[in-house]
Amino acid sequence: MSKHCQFSCRNNLKQPTEDLLKISTYYLFFSRFCNAYEGNEKGHVEKSVEFVGRKSIYLDDRFDSLEYANKHLATKIQQLNGQKSDGHELTNSQRFESELKHLNNLPVAPYDFAVSQCYKV
């Protein structure tokens, strides 16, 4: 099954470039374009960020260091992943583990983004 990847654009030229088409074919994902600065077009991503923020940082937003903030966030996310979502019998972590076997394997060799040329003068 192919994955979807969302890209933001600042203009109406929402056509994939040749390189984006090559990469998406290699890594098996589809592109979906949306407008930059339009959170309503990226609802799933925006809602996920808001959910994690509301459950983890918004109530405790003063940290002595970035390291402490990262540890706090990791702990809260681990707690959230240990919970069961409405209508599910497995925890979020267990559901993710069961879905891993359905993900595509990455290609053996990474995609070569460079164009190499050798010149002799």
BALOBA-1460 file (C-alpha; in Angstrom, 3 decimals):
// residues 121
<rec num="1" residu="m" x="0.000" y="0.000" z="0.000"/>
<rec num="2" residu="s" x="1.381" y="3.409" z="-0.908"/>
<rec num="3" residu="k" x="1.645" y="6.292" z="1.532"/>
<rec num="4" residu="h" x="0.534" y="9.887" z="1.015"/>
<rec num="5" residu="c" x="2.835" y="12.843" z="1.459"/>
<rec num="6" residu="q" x="1.534" y="16.391" z="1.763"/>
<rec num="7" residu="f" x="3.385" y="19.427" z="0.390"/>
<rec num="8" residu="s" x="2.648" y="23.114" z="0.902"/>
<rec num="9" residu="c" x="2.880" y="25.600" z="-1.963"/>
<rec num="10" residu="r" x="2.722" y="29.386" z="-2.062"/>
<rec num="11" residu="n" x="1.226" y="29.613" z="-5.517"/>
<rec num="12" residu="n" x="-1.238" y="27.814" z="-7.726"/>
<rec num="13" residu="l" x="1.428" y="25.814" z="-9.557"/>
<rec num="14" residu="k" x="0.677" y="22.571" z="-7.786"/>
<rec num="15" residu="q" x="2.367" y="20.166" z="-10.146"/>
<rec num="16" residu="p" x="5.023" y="17.692" z="-8.999"/>
<rec num="17" residu="t" x="8.464" y="18.193" z="-10.432"/>
<rec num="18" residu="e" x="10.160" y="15.424" z="-12.367"/>
<rec num="19" residu="d" x="12.425" y="14.712" z="-9.387"/>
<rec num="20" residu="l" x="9.464" y="14.498" z="-6.979"/>
<rec num="21" residu="l" x="7.806" y="12.010" z="-9.331"/>
<rec num="22" residu="k" x="10.985" y="9.922" z="-9.428"/>
<rec num="23" residu="i" x="11.346" y="9.928" z="-5.639"/>
<rec num="24" residu="s" x="7.672" y="9.090" z="-5.095"/>
<rec num="25" residu="t" x="7.940" y="6.190" z="-7.527"/>
<rec num="26" residu="y" x="11.090" y="4.921" z="-5.814"/>
<rec num="27" residu="y" x="9.741" y="5.186" z="-2.247"/>
<rec num="28" residu="l" x="6.097" y="4.395" z="-3.166"/>
<rec num="29" residu="f" x="4.224" y="7.460" z="-1.941"/>
<rec num="30" residu="f" x="1.674" y="9.803" z="-3.500"/>
<rec num="31" residu="s" x="1.862" y="13.589" z="-3.300"/>
<rec num="32" residu="r" x="-0.980" y="15.776" z="-2.128"/>
<rec num="33" residu="f" x="-0.561" y="19.522" z="-2.486"/>
<rec num="34" residu="c" x="-2.115" y="22.185" z="-0.296"/>
<rec num="35" residu="n" x="-1.718" y="25.907" z="0.249"/>
<rec num="36" residu="a" x="0.884" y="27.263" z="2.647"/>
<rec num="37" residu="y" x="-0.540" y="29.042" z="5.716"/>
<rec num="38" residu="e" x="-3.874" y="27.233" z="5.364"/>
<rec num="39" residu="g" x="-4.148" y="25.013" z="8.441"/>
<rec num="40" residu="n" x="-7.666" y="23.943" z="7.478"/>
<rec num="41" residu="e" x="-6.211" y="22.137" z="4.446"/>
<rec num="42" residu="k" x="-3.819" y="20.182" z="6.645"/>
<rec num="43" residu="g" x="-6.363" y="19.244" z="9.278"/>
<rec num="44" residu="h" x="-5.073" y="15.810" z="10.233"/>
<rec num="45" residu="v" x="-1.519" y="17.044" z="10.820"/>
<rec num="46" residu="e" x="-2.593" y="20.254" z="12.538"/>
<rec num="47" residu="k" x="-5.048" y="18.376" z="14.769"/>
<rec num="48" residu="s" x="-2.400" y="15.804" z="15.737"/>
<rec num="49" residu="v" x="0.061" y="18.516" z="16.749"/>
<rec num="50" residu="e" x="-2.641" y="20.328" z="18.722"/>
<rec num="51" residu="f" x="-3.657" y="17.082" z="20.477"/>
<rec num="52" residu="v" x="-0.100" y="16.234" z="21.561"/>
<rec num="53" residu="g" x="0.491" y="19.823" z="22.664"/>
<rec num="54" residu="r" x="-2.742" y="19.949" z="24.665"/>
<rec num="55" residu="k" x="-2.017" y="16.629" z="26.371"/>
<rec num="56" residu="s" x="1.670" y="17.236" z="27.060"/>
<rec num="57" residu="i" x="2.992" y="20.780" z="27.035"/>
<rec num="58" residu="y" x="0.196" y="23.341" z="27.274"/>
<rec num="59" residu="l" x="-0.394" y="22.703" z="30.980"/>
<rec num="60" residu="d" x="3.314" y="22.688" z="31.850"/>
<rec num="61" residu="d" x="4.999" y="25.115" z="29.477"/>
<rec num="62" residu="r" x="7.944" y="26.333" z="31.531"/>
<rec num="63" residu="f" x="11.069" y="24.208" z="31.427"/>
<rec num="64" residu="d" x="14.548" y="24.799" z="32.817"/>
<rec num="65" residu="s" x="16.179" y="23.495" z="29.656"/>
<rec num="66" residu="l" x="15.438" y="22.106" z="26.223"/>
<rec num="67" residu="e" x="16.730" y="18.731" z="27.422"/>
<rec num="68" residu="y" x="14.163" y="18.683" z="30.247"/>
<rec num="69" residu="a" x="11.388" y="19.757" z="27.854"/>
<rec num="70" residu="n" x="12.292" y="16.918" z="25.481"/>
<rec num="71" residu="k" x="12.304" y="14.377" z="28.330"/>
<rec num="72" residu="h" x="8.937" y="15.685" z="29.531"/>
<rec num="73" residu="l" x="7.473" y="15.406" z="26.017"/>
<rec num="74" residu="a" x="8.875" y="11.879" z="25.532"/>
<rec num="75" residu="t" x="7.353" y="10.762" z="28.843"/>
<rec num="76" residu="k" x="3.948" y="12.225" z="27.992"/>
<rec num="77" residu="i" x="3.947" y="10.663" z="24.516"/>
<rec num="78" residu="q" x="4.867" y="7.289" z="26.021"/>
<rec num="79" residu="q" x="1.909" y="7.654" z="28.407"/>
<rec num="80" residu="l" x="-0.445" y="8.591" z="25.542"/>
<rec num="81" residu="n" x="0.757" y="5.650" z="23.467"/>
<rec num="82" residu="g" x="0.108" y="3.337" z="26.422"/>
<rec num="83" residu="q" x="-3.564" y="4.326" z="26.494"/>
<rec num="84" residu="k" x="-6.440" y="2.844" z="24.519"/>
<rec num="85" residu="s" x="-8.279" y="5.063" z="22.049"/>
<rec num="86" residu="d" x="-12.067" y="5.117" z="22.023"/>
<rec num="87" residu="g" x="-13.483" y="1.991" z="20.422"/>
<rec num="88" residu="h" x="-10.210" y="0.024" z="20.462"/>
<rec num="89" residu="e" x="-9.206" y="-2.852" z="22.686"/>
<rec num="90" residu="l" x="-5.454" y="-2.457" z="22.115"/>
<rec num="91" residu="t" x="-3.282" y="0.433" z="23.280"/>
<rec num="92" residu="n" x="-2.025" y="2.891" z="20.697"/>
<rec num="93" residu="s" x="1.460" y="1.314" z="20.887"/>
<rec num="94" residu="q" x="0.031" y="-2.171" z="20.385"/>
<rec num="95" residu="r" x="-2.009" y="-0.993" z="17.391"/>
<rec num="96" residu="f" x="1.088" y="0.601" z="15.871"/>
<rec num="97" residu="e" x="3.087" y="-2.610" z="16.384"/>
<rec num="98" residu="s" x="0.358" y="-4.633" z="14.653"/>
<rec num="99" residu="e" x="0.409" y="-2.228" z="11.689"/>
<rec num="100" residu="l" x="4.201" y="-2.337" z="11.238"/>
<rec num="101" residu="k" x="4.030" y="-5.640" z="9.344"/>
<rec num="102" residu="h" x="1.854" y="-3.953" z="6.700"/>
<rec num="103" residu="l" x="4.319" y="-1.152" z="5.952"/>
<rec num="104" residu="n" x="6.439" y="-1.249" z="2.818"/>
<rec num="105" residu="n" x="10.095" y="-2.065" z="3.248"/>
<rec num="106" residu="l" x="12.501" y="0.637" z="2.202"/>
<rec num="107" residu="p" x="14.401" y="-0.084" z="-0.990"/>
<rec num="108" residu="v" x="17.767" y="-1.743" z="-0.430"/>
<rec num="109" residu="a" x="19.717" y="1.198" z="-1.811"/>
<rec num="110" residu="p" x="18.814" y="4.789" z="-0.908"/>
<rec num="111" residu="y" x="17.633" y="7.024" z="-3.723"/>
<rec num="112" residu="d" x="20.557" y="8.822" z="-5.354"/>
<rec num="113" residu="f" x="19.587" y="12.506" z="-5.285"/>
<rec num="114" residu="a" x="22.804" y="13.709" z="-6.879"/>
<rec num="115" residu="v" x="23.774" y="13.836" z="-10.496"/>
<rec num="116" residu="s" x="27.436" y="12.850" z="-10.675"/>
<rec num="117" residu="q" x="29.541" y="13.863" z="-13.616"/>
<rec num="118" residu="c" x="33.255" y="13.459" z="-14.098"/>
<rec num="119" residu="y" x="35.208" y="15.955" z="-16.195"/>
<rec num="120" residu="k" x="38.821" y="15.963" z="-17.229"/>
<rec num="121" residu="v" x="40.548" y="19.199" z="-18.174"/>
